[in-house]
Amino acid sequence: MKGSSPVVELTLPVLPDMELAATKTAEVVAKHMDLSDEKSAEISMALIEACINAFEHSGTNKKIEIHFRIKEDVLEIQVTDRGKGFDESKVNIPKIEEKIVSDRKRGWGLQLIKELMDSVEFESSTEGTTVTMTKKK
Amino acid sequence: MSDFSIDVKEEGDVVIISTDGYLNNVGGEKIAEACYEKIETGKKHFLLNLEKSTVVNSIGVSILIEIIEKLQDHDGKLGYFNLAPIVEKTFSIMGLTKYSTIFTSEGEAIAEMS
């Protein structure tokens, strides 16, 4: 059924704050789907984090692609970079008790995406990474 | 691309920093710089008014964790008020509420922090 779902496509250059362009599109899509303000805000926050991760993974490939797939009861968003990939299993779950005393305070993106969306899946290889995340209506 | 600005004022012993714009790494650094300057002058209680920062990212919020760590060294406190629901949720997921306080209003915040 994937082929029959309307898709909004967006290509972003890796430039400062360009993730905000993605959130503007997400807001329009969420409104089209009649999602609540709360869900729309959660989608935007998760999307910001997914874009930032993709920007950081992109290496010399200076753009990322985003697909918003509008299904009957769910919004599916895919964020794809053409970087060198990453191993999700090697990403530690951040804990504030450790971060507060650590030199590295960052590393919260995946945790936020998982908490804010209904499902999150990663496909990663040496040719790039695709994060697929969904939000139910 | 995004503009971020802060306004700093003092209410007694409490420093109130009002932000305007996307709280990303640039915004976080501006807040931290303002806090550290005030810490140098002996201030240790800080409040962030985030009414005009309804969009944040985890890098900007991570810098707030740096500020909390710094304030712990000075027996200080960090609090917030006027948070958008998604910002409050983000702070909660990241655990900031274990080491800093979200207040419902400026009045409550100043009363509790003073």
gemmi code that builds the backbone of each chain (N, CA, C; Angstrom):
import gemmi

chains = {
    "A": [
        ("MET", (0.818, -1.206, 0.000), (0.000, 0.000, 0.000), (0.855, 1.260, 0.000)),
        ("LYS", (2.187, 1.074, 0.153), (3.052, 2.240, 0.243), (2.876, 3.163, -0.941)),
        ("GLY", (2.741, 2.576, -2.111), (2.689, 3.355, -3.331), (1.486, 4.262, -3.418)),
        ("SER", (0.410, 3.914, -2.722), (-0.807, 4.704, -2.824), (-0.874, 5.837, -1.805)),
        ("SER", (0.062, 5.872, -0.874), (0.036, 6.929, 0.141), (0.664, 8.200, -0.413)),
        ("PRO", (0.016, 9.336, -0.173), (0.644, 10.596, -0.597), (1.981, 10.803, 0.112)),
        ("VAL", (2.959, 11.300, -0.625), (4.290, 11.511, -0.044), (4.732, 12.950, -0.282)),
        ("VAL", (5.199, 13.585, 0.772), (5.826, 14.902, 0.662), (7.324, 14.697, 0.762)),
        ("GLU", (8.057, 15.179, -0.213), (9.506, 14.982, -0.237), (10.224, 16.308, -0.023)),
        ("LEU", (11.316, 16.212, 0.721), (12.082, 17.418, 1.038), (13.562, 17.066, 0.999)),
        ("THR", (14.340, 17.889, 0.343), (15.795, 17.718, 0.354), (16.412, 18.926, 1.038)),
        ("LEU", (17.248, 18.641, 2.028), (17.855, 19.737, 2.788), (19.363, 19.758, 2.608)),
        ("PRO", (19.928, 20.922, 2.325), (21.381, 21.036, 2.356), (21.850, 21.048, 3.813)),
        ("VAL", (23.075, 20.635, 4.032), (23.610, 20.656, 5.392), (24.101, 22.063, 5.691)),
        ("LEU", (23.184, 22.853, 6.193), (23.473, 24.241, 6.557), (22.889, 24.502, 7.948)),
        ("PRO", (23.426, 25.471, 8.664), (22.954, 25.723, 10.031), (21.450, 25.952, 10.101)),
        ("ASP", (20.817, 25.291, 11.056), (19.392, 25.459, 11.381), (18.439, 25.020, 10.267)),
        ("MET", (18.948, 24.310, 9.254), (18.075, 23.895, 8.157), (17.021, 22.890, 8.622)),
        ("GLU", (17.241, 22.294, 9.797), (16.233, 21.382, 10.357), (14.905, 22.096, 10.588)),
        ("LEU", (14.962, 23.421, 10.739), (13.722, 24.170, 10.964), (12.854, 24.189, 9.700)),
        ("ALA", (13.485, 24.062, 8.552), (12.706, 23.955, 7.311), (11.898, 22.657, 7.315)),
        ("ALA", (12.502, 21.611, 7.876), (11.791, 20.320, 7.969), (10.600, 20.431, 8.922)),
        ("THR", (10.792, 21.163, 10.025), (9.674, 21.266, 10.987), (8.513, 22.061, 10.404)),
        ("LYS", (8.817, 23.042, 9.561), (7.730, 23.810, 8.924), (6.894, 22.889, 8.034)),
        ("THR", (7.576, 22.032, 7.289), (6.857, 21.076, 6.448), (6.059, 20.104, 7.307)),
        ("ALA", (6.679, 19.640, 8.386), (5.994, 18.695, 9.285), (4.714, 19.314, 9.850)),
        ("GLU", (4.776, 20.598, 10.170), (3.586, 21.274, 10.712), (2.445, 21.285, 9.693)),
        ("VAL", (2.800, 21.531, 8.438), (1.779, 21.552, 7.383), (1.171, 20.156, 7.203)),
        ("VAL", (2.039, 19.152, 7.189), (1.571, 17.772, 7.024), (0.692, 17.366, 8.212)),
        ("ALA", (1.134, 17.703, 9.424), (0.361, 17.353, 10.629), (-1.008, 18.018, 10.607)),
        ("LYS", (-1.034, 19.266, 10.148), (-2.319, 19.971, 10.066), (-3.217, 19.304, 9.034)),
        ("HIS", (-2.633, 18.920, 7.909), (-3.405, 18.225, 6.875), (-4.027, 16.947, 7.427)),
        ("MET", (-3.271, 16.265, 8.305), (-3.764, 15.000, 8.877), (-4.638, 15.222, 10.105)),
        ("ASP", (-4.805, 16.481, 10.483), (-5.615, 16.832, 11.644), (-5.055, 16.237, 12.936)),
        ("LEU", (-3.731, 16.222, 13.038), (-3.088, 15.767, 14.267), (-3.184, 16.861, 15.332)),
        ("SER", (-3.156, 16.473, 16.588), (-3.235, 17.444, 17.678), (-1.972, 18.303, 17.717)),
        ("ASP", (-2.092, 19.460, 18.368), (-0.918, 20.327, 18.524), (0.196, 19.602, 19.270)),
        ("GLU", (-0.180, 18.802, 20.261), (0.819, 18.064, 21.049), (1.593, 17.090, 20.157)),
        ("LYS", (0.868, 16.340, 19.344), (1.543, 15.379, 18.466), (2.379, 16.084, 17.406)),
        ("SER", (1.862, 17.195, 16.901), (2.612, 17.959, 15.908), (3.934, 18.456, 16.498)),
        ("ALA", (3.887, 18.939, 17.738), (5.105, 19.432, 18.391), (6.089, 18.290, 18.650)),
        ("GLU", (5.561, 17.128, 19.013), (6.444, 15.969, 19.247), (7.107, 15.528, 17.946)),
        ("ILE", (6.350, 15.543, 16.873), (6.921, 15.191, 15.562), (8.032, 16.171, 15.193)),
        ("SER", (7.770, 17.458, 15.378), (8.776, 18.466, 15.020), (10.051, 18.294, 15.841)),
        ("MET", (9.888, 18.032, 17.132), (11.072, 17.861, 17.990), (11.877, 16.631, 17.563)),
        ("ALA", (11.172, 15.524, 17.306), (11.861, 14.307, 16.865), (12.556, 14.536, 15.526)),
        ("LEU", (11.901, 15.285, 14.664), (12.457, 15.556, 13.340), (13.709, 16.425, 13.435)),
        ("ILE", (13.678, 17.403, 14.318), (14.882, 18.216, 14.548), (16.060, 17.313, 14.921)),
        ("GLU", (15.811, 16.398, 15.845), (16.897, 15.522, 16.298), (17.359, 14.579, 15.181)),
        ("ALA", (16.413, 14.058, 14.413), (16.784, 13.166, 13.301), (17.607, 13.918, 12.258)),
        ("CYS", (17.216, 15.147, 11.974), (17.965, 15.953, 10.993), (19.370, 16.265, 11.500)),
        ("ILE", (19.477, 16.633, 12.763), (20.797, 16.952, 13.321), (21.715, 15.729, 13.237)),
        ("ASN", (21.167, 14.568, 13.598), (21.961, 13.336, 13.490), (22.382, 13.100, 12.036)),
        ("ALA", (21.437, 13.280, 11.119), (21.744, 13.053, 9.700), (22.798, 14.041, 9.206)),
        ("PHE", (22.676, 15.299, 9.620), (23.684, 16.302, 9.227), (25.067, 15.860, 9.702)),
        ("GLU", (25.120, 15.368, 10.943), (26.419, 14.997, 11.513), (26.993, 13.752, 10.843)),
        ("HIS", (26.099, 12.877, 10.337), (26.573, 11.650, 9.684), (26.902, 11.864, 8.213)),
        ("SER", (26.488, 12.999, 7.675), (26.524, 13.162, 6.224), (27.913, 13.205, 5.617)),
        ("GLY", (28.892, 13.566, 6.397), (30.249, 13.635, 5.866), (30.335, 14.605, 4.704)),
        ("THR", (30.847, 14.119, 3.594), (31.038, 15.018, 2.449), (29.781, 15.135, 1.586)),
        ("ASN", (28.773, 14.286, 1.878), (27.524, 14.356, 1.107), (26.615, 15.394, 1.733)),
        ("LYS", (26.571, 16.550, 1.166), (26.031, 17.706, 1.857), (24.529, 17.902, 1.700)),
        ("LYS", (23.784, 16.810, 1.743), (22.339, 16.985, 1.767), (21.697, 15.758, 2.399)),
        ("ILE", (20.502, 15.943, 2.921), (19.731, 14.824, 3.441), (18.348, 14.849, 2.783)),
        ("GLU", (17.690, 13.694, 2.789), (16.361, 13.604, 2.177), (15.340, 13.208, 3.234)),
        ("ILE", (14.180, 13.837, 3.133), (13.108, 13.531, 4.081), (11.848, 13.196, 3.288)),
        ("HIS", (11.206, 12.101, 3.678), (9.936, 11.703, 3.063), (8.873, 11.644, 4.159)),
        ("PHE", (7.798, 12.395, 3.942), (6.642, 12.324, 4.830), (5.587, 11.496, 4.089)),
        ("ARG", (5.289, 10.308, 4.592), (4.305, 9.443, 3.934), (3.003, 9.505, 4.731)),
        ("ILE", (1.974, 10.057, 4.091), (0.698, 10.292, 4.776), (-0.204, 9.080, 4.589)),
        ("LYS", (-0.371, 8.313, 5.638), (-1.248, 7.144, 5.595), (-2.546, 7.473, 6.322)),
        ("GLU", (-3.489, 6.551, 6.260), (-4.814, 6.838, 6.807), (-4.760, 7.152, 8.307)),
        ("ASP", (-4.039, 6.308, 9.054), (-4.026, 6.461, 10.507), (-2.655, 6.769, 11.078)),
        ("VAL", (-1.696, 6.985, 10.226), (-0.339, 7.183, 10.740), (0.479, 8.046, 9.771)),
        ("LEU", (1.351, 8.839, 10.351), (2.337, 9.581, 9.557), (3.672, 8.863, 9.682)),
        ("GLU", (4.247, 8.531, 8.535), (5.568, 7.894, 8.531), (6.577, 8.879, 7.955)),
        ("ILE", (7.656, 9.090, 8.687), (8.693, 10.029, 8.244), (10.009, 9.274, 8.111)),
        ("GLN", (10.645, 9.421, 6.962), (11.964, 8.825, 6.755), (12.986, 9.935, 6.535)),
        ("VAL", (14.065, 9.864, 7.284), (15.163, 10.818, 7.146), (16.393, 10.024, 6.703)),
        ("THR", (16.920, 10.384, 5.541), (18.026, 9.613, 4.950), (19.248, 10.493, 4.724)),
        ("ASP", (20.374, 9.996, 5.183), (21.642, 10.656, 4.841), (22.486, 9.683, 4.047)),
        ("ARG", (23.473, 10.190, 3.349), (24.370, 9.357, 2.537), (25.756, 9.304, 3.160)),
        ("GLY", (25.779, 9.311, 4.475), (27.058, 9.246, 5.188), (27.573, 7.829, 5.323)),
        ("LYS", (28.482, 7.644, 6.254), (29.166, 6.343, 6.381), (28.418, 5.352, 7.261)),
        ("GLY", (27.263, 5.746, 7.788), (26.474, 4.834, 8.604), (26.915, 4.805, 10.055)),
        ("PHE", (26.096, 4.161, 10.889), (26.447, 4.027, 12.305), (25.784, 2.774, 12.866)),
        ("ASP", (26.312, 2.308, 13.968), (25.794, 1.104, 14.616), (24.957, 1.528, 15.822)),
        ("GLU", (23.642, 1.380, 15.675), (22.750, 1.837, 16.751), (23.032, 1.113, 18.060)),
        ("SER", (23.458, -0.149, 17.962), (23.683, -0.925, 19.186), (24.847, -0.373, 20.010)),
        ("LYS", (25.681, 0.453, 19.369), (26.820, 1.027, 20.090), (26.509, 2.389, 20.694)),
        ("VAL", (25.259, 2.828, 20.491), (24.859, 4.115, 21.063), (24.312, 3.869, 22.471)),
        ("ASN", (24.975, 4.415, 23.461), (24.542, 4.230, 24.844), (23.284, 5.038, 25.137)),
        ("ILE", (22.422, 4.471, 25.963), (21.269, 5.236, 26.438), (21.782, 6.291, 27.409)),
        ("PRO", (21.531, 7.571, 27.115), (22.077, 8.611, 27.997), (21.351, 8.653, 29.336)),
        ("LYS", (22.103, 8.950, 30.368), (21.524, 9.118, 31.703), (22.015, 10.446, 32.261)),
        ("ILE", (21.098, 11.224, 32.799), (21.461, 12.551, 33.294), (22.496, 12.455, 34.422)),
        ("GLU", (22.395, 11.401, 35.243), (23.332, 11.259, 36.362), (24.772, 11.122, 35.856)),
        ("GLU", (24.921, 10.502, 34.691), (26.257, 10.349, 34.106), (26.649, 11.583, 33.307)),
        ("LYS", (25.687, 12.134, 32.589), (25.991, 13.292, 31.741), (26.406, 14.506, 32.564)),
        ("ILE", (25.806, 14.647, 33.748), (26.061, 15.861, 34.524), (27.522, 15.946, 34.976)),
        ("VAL", (28.173, 14.794, 35.071), (29.584, 14.794, 35.486), (30.519, 14.452, 34.326)),
        ("SER", (29.949, 14.252, 33.157), (30.759, 13.864, 31.999), (31.203, 15.102, 31.217)),
        ("ASP", (32.320, 14.968, 30.510), (32.741, 16.061, 29.632), (31.832, 16.158, 28.416)),
        ("ARG", (31.204, 15.042, 28.045), (30.300, 15.030, 26.873), (28.852, 15.045, 27.340)),
        ("LYS", (28.236, 16.209, 27.226), (26.844, 16.351, 27.661), (25.867, 15.956, 26.547)),
        ("ARG", (26.349, 15.908, 25.322), (25.470, 15.640, 24.183), (25.181, 14.146, 24.047)),
        ("GLY", (24.416, 13.794, 23.003), (24.126, 12.390, 22.744), (22.710, 11.978, 23.122)),
        ("TRP", (21.766, 12.922, 23.059), (20.392, 12.661, 23.480), (19.433, 12.427, 22.315)),
        ("GLY", (19.891, 12.618, 21.099), (18.990, 12.634, 19.957), (18.151, 11.374, 19.790)),
        ("LEU", (18.788, 10.217, 19.783), (18.051, 8.975, 19.566), (17.047, 8.726, 20.682)),
        ("GLN", (17.464, 9.022, 21.908), (16.563, 8.815, 23.046), (15.311, 9.676, 22.914)),
        ("LEU", (15.514, 10.926, 22.527), (14.359, 11.818, 22.347), (13.435, 11.316, 21.239)),
        ("ILE", (14.022, 10.897, 20.125), (13.200, 10.399, 19.009), (12.368, 9.198, 19.477)),
        ("LYS", (13.009, 8.282, 20.179), (12.298, 7.081, 20.648), (11.170, 7.436, 21.613)),
        ("GLU", (11.405, 8.414, 22.466), (10.389, 8.790, 23.461), (9.218, 9.546, 22.828)),
        ("LEU", (9.517, 10.315, 21.788), (8.490, 11.211, 21.241), (7.661, 10.581, 20.129)),
        ("MET", (8.202, 9.548, 19.478), (7.474, 8.936, 18.365), (6.905, 7.582, 18.788)),
        ("ASP", (5.973, 7.055, 17.992), (5.352, 5.774, 18.329), (6.232, 4.590, 17.933)),
        ("SER", (7.005, 4.758, 16.865), (7.958, 3.708, 16.501), (9.144, 4.350, 15.788)),
        ("VAL", (10.290, 3.711, 15.926), (11.515, 4.199, 15.277), (12.326, 2.999, 14.805)),
        ("GLU", (12.756, 3.031, 13.554), (13.608, 1.957, 13.024), (14.785, 2.572, 12.281)),
        ("PHE", (15.896, 1.878, 12.325), (17.100, 2.375, 11.664), (17.583, 1.353, 10.645)),
        ("GLU", (17.980, 1.834, 9.491), (18.675, 1.011, 8.502), (19.962, 1.746, 8.168)),
        ("SER", (21.070, 1.108, 8.443), (22.337, 1.809, 8.250), (23.348, 0.901, 7.581)),
        ("SER", (24.087, 1.472, 6.650), (25.179, 0.749, 5.991), (26.287, 1.758, 5.731)),
        ("THR", (27.311, 1.298, 5.066), (28.418, 2.205, 4.750), (28.013, 3.244, 3.709)),
        ("GLU", (26.812, 3.073, 3.148), (26.348, 4.034, 2.128), (25.331, 5.027, 2.675)),
        ("GLY", (25.016, 4.880, 3.950), (24.091, 5.853, 4.515), (23.162, 5.259, 5.551)),
        ("THR", (22.341, 6.130, 6.110), (21.419, 5.727, 7.170), (20.032, 6.278, 6.874)),
        ("THR", (19.020, 5.434, 7.103), (17.636, 5.892, 7.038), (16.965, 5.635, 8.383)),
        ("VAL", (16.432, 6.694, 8.940), (15.627, 6.578, 10.156), (14.167, 6.657, 9.730)),
        ("THR", (13.392, 5.642, 10.102), (11.959, 5.631, 9.815), (11.203, 5.735, 11.129)),
        ("MET", (10.406, 6.776, 11.251), (9.678, 6.962, 12.505), (8.204, 7.243, 12.192)),
        ("THR", (7.347, 6.790, 13.086), (5.909, 6.947, 12.826), (5.204, 7.602, 14.008)),
        ("LYS", (4.116, 8.249, 13.692), (3.229, 8.830, 14.708), (1.797, 8.496, 14.314)),
        ("LYS", (1.098, 7.850, 15.232), (-0.307, 7.519, 14.967), (-1.184, 8.732, 15.158)),
        ("LYS", (-2.308, 8.748, 14.439), (-3.255, 9.859, 14.602), (-3.879, 9.845, 15.995)),
    ],
    "B": [
        ("MET", (21.555, 31.429, 10.745), (20.253, 31.655, 10.145), (19.271, 32.214, 11.162)),
        ("SER", (19.096, 31.485, 12.288), (18.129, 31.952, 13.278), (18.775, 32.959, 14.209)),
        ("ASP", (17.998, 33.968, 14.570), (18.489, 34.938, 15.534), (18.138, 34.449, 16.922)),
        ("PHE", (19.036, 34.646, 17.836), (18.766, 34.288, 19.221), (19.278, 35.427, 20.079)),
        ("SER", (18.440, 35.885, 20.979), (18.871, 36.990, 21.839), (18.447, 36.706, 23.271)),
        ("ILE", (19.122, 37.359, 24.175), (18.768, 37.224, 25.586), (18.664, 38.602, 26.217)),
        ("ASP", (17.857, 38.664, 27.270), (17.760, 39.866, 28.094), (18.028, 39.433, 29.529)),
        ("VAL", (18.956, 40.110, 30.171), (19.361, 39.711, 31.519), (18.961, 40.785, 32.520)),
        ("LYS", (18.282, 40.367, 33.587), (17.945, 41.312, 34.650), (18.116, 40.609, 35.991)),
        ("GLU", (18.101, 41.398, 37.041), (18.248, 40.813, 38.377), (17.059, 41.189, 39.239)),
        ("GLU", (16.577, 40.223, 39.995), (15.527, 40.455, 40.994), (16.106, 40.000, 42.320)),
        ("GLY", (16.664, 40.952, 43.078), (17.357, 40.565, 44.309), (18.567, 39.709, 43.977)),
        ("ASP", (18.595, 38.516, 44.558), (19.730, 37.621, 44.333), (19.564, 36.745, 43.093)),
        ("VAL", (18.413, 36.870, 42.452), (18.117, 35.976, 41.327), (18.385, 36.679, 39.990)),
        ("VAL", (19.115, 35.995, 39.138), (19.355, 36.496, 37.783), (18.313, 35.852, 36.857)),
        ("ILE", (17.581, 36.705, 36.141), (16.555, 36.199, 35.219), (17.024, 36.462, 33.787)),
        ("ILE", (17.130, 35.387, 33.027), (17.555, 35.497, 31.634), (16.366, 35.136, 30.746)),
        ("SER", (15.886, 36.112, 30.002), (14.777, 35.877, 29.068), (15.355, 35.643, 27.679)),
        ("THR", (14.951, 34.555, 27.061), (15.500, 34.207, 25.761), (14.479, 34.461, 24.653)),
        ("ASP", (14.982, 34.618, 23.461), (14.108, 34.827, 22.301), (14.744, 34.123, 21.104)),
        ("GLY", (14.105, 33.036, 20.646), (14.620, 32.340, 19.463), (14.904, 30.873, 19.719)),
        ("TYR", (15.405, 30.244, 18.701), (15.688, 28.799, 18.679), (16.837, 28.477, 19.629)),
        ("LEU", (16.541, 27.657, 20.625), (17.585, 27.296, 21.592), (18.395, 26.120, 21.050)),
        ("ASN", (19.382, 26.459, 20.243), (20.300, 25.455, 19.692), (21.664, 25.654, 20.339)),
        ("ASN", (22.717, 25.183, 19.700), (24.043, 25.340, 20.285), (24.428, 26.806, 20.460)),
        ("VAL", (24.058, 27.624, 19.487), (24.386, 29.056, 19.572), (23.628, 29.704, 20.738)),
        ("GLY", (22.346, 29.398, 20.840), (21.542, 29.940, 21.930), (22.032, 29.463, 23.281)),
        ("GLY", (22.331, 28.172, 23.352), (22.824, 27.618, 24.619), (24.108, 28.291, 25.065)),
        ("GLU", (25.006, 28.534, 24.108), (26.283, 29.176, 24.450), (26.063, 30.613, 24.946)),
        ("LYS", (25.089, 31.298, 24.346), (24.812, 32.667, 24.797), (24.294, 32.675, 26.237)),
        ("ILE", (23.416, 31.726, 26.537), (22.899, 31.627, 27.910), (24.035, 31.302, 28.878)),
        ("ALA", (24.860, 30.339, 28.488), (25.961, 29.930, 29.356), (26.926, 31.080, 29.613)),
        ("GLU", (27.221, 31.815, 28.560), (28.148, 32.949, 28.699), (27.598, 33.967, 29.698)),
        ("ALA", (26.289, 34.250, 29.589), (25.663, 35.210, 30.503), (25.686, 34.685, 31.935)),
        ("CYS", (25.403, 33.396, 32.096), (25.415, 32.797, 33.441), (26.819, 32.853, 34.045)),
        ("TYR", (27.803, 32.473, 33.258), (29.165, 32.399, 33.796), (29.685, 33.786, 34.178)),
        ("GLU", (29.286, 34.788, 33.415), (29.671, 36.168, 33.775), (29.080, 36.558, 35.121)),
        ("LYS", (27.825, 36.199, 35.322), (27.165, 36.539, 36.589), (27.711, 35.707, 37.754)),
        ("ILE", (28.068, 34.455, 37.474), (28.667, 33.621, 38.526), (29.964, 34.258, 39.010)),
        ("GLU", (30.709, 34.835, 38.073), (31.969, 35.505, 38.431), (31.744, 36.667, 39.389)),
        ("THR", (30.550, 37.255, 39.333), (30.248, 38.382, 40.222), (29.577, 37.922, 41.520)),
        ("GLY", (29.459, 36.606, 41.687), (28.915, 36.076, 42.933), (27.479, 35.593, 42.871)),
        ("LYS", (26.848, 35.752, 41.721), (25.462, 35.281, 41.604), (25.444, 33.758, 41.456)),
        ("LYS", (24.410, 33.131, 42.025), (24.340, 31.668, 41.910), (22.928, 31.121, 41.721)),
        ("HIS", (21.956, 32.004, 41.677), (20.580, 31.566, 41.420), (20.096, 32.150, 40.090)),
        ("PHE", (19.733, 31.259, 39.177), (19.401, 31.687, 37.814), (18.045, 31.144, 37.380)),
        ("LEU", (17.301, 32.009, 36.706), (16.010, 31.622, 36.145), (16.018, 31.906, 34.649)),
        ("LEU", (15.525, 30.962, 33.874), (15.382, 31.173, 32.434), (13.904, 31.338, 32.099)),
        ("ASN", (13.588, 32.454, 31.483), (12.242, 32.677, 30.953), (12.262, 32.250, 29.483)),
        ("LEU", (11.645, 31.106, 29.195), (11.727, 30.538, 27.844), (10.455, 30.777, 27.030)),
        ("GLU", (9.711, 31.804, 27.411), (8.440, 32.082, 26.718), (8.623, 32.234, 25.207)),
        ("LYS", (9.722, 32.864, 24.804), (9.924, 33.126, 23.382), (10.912, 32.148, 22.736)),
        ("SER", (11.164, 31.043, 23.428), (11.980, 29.970, 22.840), (11.147, 28.698, 22.873)),
        ("THR", (10.256, 28.579, 21.912), (9.346, 27.432, 21.879), (9.926, 26.263, 21.092)),
        ("VAL", (11.058, 26.499, 20.448), (11.749, 25.429, 19.720), (13.152, 25.283, 20.293)),
        ("VAL", (13.504, 24.038, 20.639), (14.831, 23.763, 21.195), (15.399, 22.550, 20.473)),
        ("ASN", (16.699, 22.319, 20.649), (17.245, 21.015, 20.262), (18.115, 20.486, 21.388)),
        ("SER", (18.482, 19.220, 21.277), (19.163, 18.569, 22.407), (20.561, 19.135, 22.632)),
        ("ILE", (21.153, 19.716, 21.599), (22.493, 20.289, 21.779), (22.390, 21.548, 22.644)),
        ("GLY", (21.398, 22.379, 22.345), (21.187, 23.567, 23.168), (20.860, 23.203, 24.605)),
        ("VAL", (20.000, 22.203, 24.777), (19.611, 21.797, 26.130), (20.806, 21.169, 26.860)),
        ("SER", (21.683, 20.493, 26.114), (22.871, 19.910, 26.738), (23.755, 20.983, 27.372)),
        ("ILE", (23.736, 22.161, 26.780), (24.534, 23.255, 27.350), (23.935, 23.711, 28.680)),
        ("LEU", (22.608, 23.574, 28.814), (21.998, 23.867, 30.113), (22.499, 22.881, 31.175)),
        ("ILE", (22.766, 21.644, 30.760), (23.324, 20.659, 31.702), (24.711, 21.111, 32.164)),
        ("GLU", (25.467, 21.699, 31.246), (26.778, 22.252, 31.626), (26.618, 23.337, 32.684)),
        ("ILE", (25.614, 24.183, 32.473), (25.376, 25.271, 33.435), (24.999, 24.694, 34.802)),
        ("ILE", (24.142, 23.673, 34.796), (23.753, 23.035, 36.065), (24.983, 22.485, 36.776)),
        ("GLU", (25.860, 21.840, 36.017), (27.084, 21.289, 36.625), (27.924, 22.411, 37.236)),
        ("LYS", (28.051, 23.492, 36.497), (28.840, 24.634, 36.990), (28.214, 25.194, 38.262)),
        ("LEU", (26.884, 25.303, 38.273), (26.203, 25.865, 39.442), (26.340, 24.959, 40.661)),
        ("GLN", (26.431, 23.653, 40.431), (26.621, 22.739, 41.556), (27.924, 23.049, 42.292)),
        ("ASP", (28.929, 23.466, 41.525), (30.213, 23.824, 42.141), (30.105, 25.077, 43.004)),
        ("HIS", (29.073, 25.874, 42.746), (28.910, 27.136, 43.486), (27.691, 27.097, 44.399)),
        ("ASP", (27.179, 25.896, 44.639), (25.987, 25.743, 45.480), (24.831, 26.589, 44.930)),
        ("GLY", (24.732, 26.615, 43.616), (23.704, 27.438, 42.983), (22.544, 26.623, 42.459)),
        ("LYS", (21.578, 27.336, 41.863), (20.371, 26.673, 41.356), (19.975, 27.256, 40.002)),
        ("LEU", (19.364, 26.398, 39.195), (18.813, 26.841, 37.911), (17.335, 26.475, 37.867)),
        ("GLY", (16.534, 27.419, 37.404), (15.102, 27.159, 37.247), (14.597, 27.743, 35.938)),
        ("TYR", (13.361, 27.388, 35.587), (12.774, 27.840, 34.322), (11.309, 28.191, 34.543)),
        ("PHE", (10.811, 29.078, 33.702), (9.361, 29.301, 33.679), (8.947, 29.699, 32.266)),
        ("ASN", (7.627, 29.644, 32.037), (7.064, 29.916, 30.702), (7.563, 28.937, 29.640)),
        ("LEU", (7.555, 27.670, 29.972), (7.997, 26.664, 29.001), (6.828, 26.201, 28.127)),
        ("ALA", (7.081, 26.077, 26.843), (6.121, 25.424, 25.948), (6.027, 23.950, 26.364)),
        ("PRO", (4.858, 23.328, 26.192), (4.717, 21.922, 26.611), (5.782, 20.989, 26.040)),
        ("ILE", (6.157, 21.169, 24.784), (7.150, 20.267, 24.189), (8.538, 20.522, 24.793)),
        ("VAL", (8.810, 21.759, 25.177), (10.096, 22.054, 25.821), (10.127, 21.399, 27.206)),
        ("GLU", (9.015, 21.511, 27.931), (8.938, 20.874, 29.253), (9.112, 19.354, 29.118)),
        ("LYS", (8.479, 18.785, 28.098), (8.591, 17.341, 27.886), (10.027, 16.946, 27.559)),
        ("THR", (10.677, 17.757, 26.734), (12.075, 17.487, 26.369), (12.976, 17.536, 27.600)),
        ("PHE", (12.773, 18.545, 28.440), (13.565, 18.655, 29.671), (13.331, 17.429, 30.559)),
        ("SER", (12.083, 16.986, 30.600), (11.754, 15.831, 31.435), (12.418, 14.563, 30.902)),
        ("ILE", (12.345, 14.344, 29.591), (12.970, 13.155, 28.993), (14.478, 13.153, 29.251)),
        ("MET", (15.084, 14.332, 29.133), (16.532, 14.417, 29.319), (16.936, 14.427, 30.793)),
        ("GLY", (15.964, 14.519, 31.668), (16.269, 14.419, 33.101), (16.678, 15.711, 33.768)),
        ("LEU", (16.523, 16.827, 33.075), (16.926, 18.102, 33.684), (16.138, 18.401, 34.952)),
        ("THR", (14.921, 17.872, 35.015), (14.065, 18.173, 36.168), (14.578, 17.520, 37.455)),
        ("LYS", (15.567, 16.630, 37.326), (16.170, 16.047, 38.536), (17.167, 17.010, 39.174)),
        ("TYR", (17.674, 17.929, 38.378), (18.745, 18.811, 38.861), (18.396, 20.292, 38.759)),
        ("SER", (17.219, 20.594, 38.250), (16.773, 21.980, 38.123), (15.246, 21.954, 38.199)),
        ("THR", (14.644, 23.142, 38.262), (13.214, 23.192, 38.583), (12.429, 23.961, 37.534)),
        ("ILE", (11.285, 23.394, 37.160), (10.356, 24.095, 36.268), (9.269, 24.735, 37.123)),
        ("PHE", (9.114, 26.039, 36.996), (8.089, 26.765, 37.747), (6.932, 27.152, 36.825)),
        ("THR", (5.789, 27.378, 37.462), (4.604, 27.701, 36.657), (4.508, 29.189, 36.330)),
        ("SER", (5.213, 30.016, 37.105), (5.148, 31.456, 36.843), (6.429, 32.133, 37.330)),
        ("GLU", (6.637, 33.343, 36.870), (7.811, 34.105, 37.300), (7.729, 34.387, 38.800)),
        ("GLY", (6.517, 34.729, 39.269), (6.352, 35.041, 40.687), (6.702, 33.862, 41.576)),
        ("GLU", (6.186, 32.693, 41.204), (6.494, 31.490, 41.987), (7.993, 31.197, 41.932)),
        ("ALA", (8.561, 31.378, 40.757), (9.981, 31.074, 40.578), (10.852, 31.969, 41.453)),
        ("ILE", (10.564, 33.258, 41.435), (11.379, 34.190, 42.231), (11.210, 33.911, 43.720)),
        ("ALA", (9.975, 33.637, 44.126), (9.729, 33.352, 45.543), (10.495, 32.113, 45.998)),
        ("GLU", (10.514, 31.101, 45.164), (11.186, 29.851, 45.528), (12.704, 29.957, 45.451)),
        ("MET", (13.189, 30.765, 44.529), (14.638, 30.836, 44.307), (15.322, 31.834, 45.231)),
        ("SER", (14.561, 32.781, 45.738), (15.173, 33.853, 46.557), (15.606, 33.318, 47.915)),
    ],
}
model = gemmi.Model(1)
for chain_id, residues in chains.items():
    chain = gemmi.Chain(chain_id)
    for i, (resn, *xyz) in enumerate(residues, 1):
        res = gemmi.Residue()
        res.name, res.seqid = resn, gemmi.SeqId(i, " ")
        for name, pos in zip(("N", "CA", "C"), xyz):
            atom = gemmi.Atom()
            atom.name, atom.element = name, gemmi.Element(name[0])
            atom.pos, atom.b_iso = gemmi.Position(*pos), 0.0
            res.add_atom(atom)
        chain.add_residue(res)
    model.add_chain(chain)
structure = gemmi.Structure()
structure.add_model(model)
structure.setup_entities()
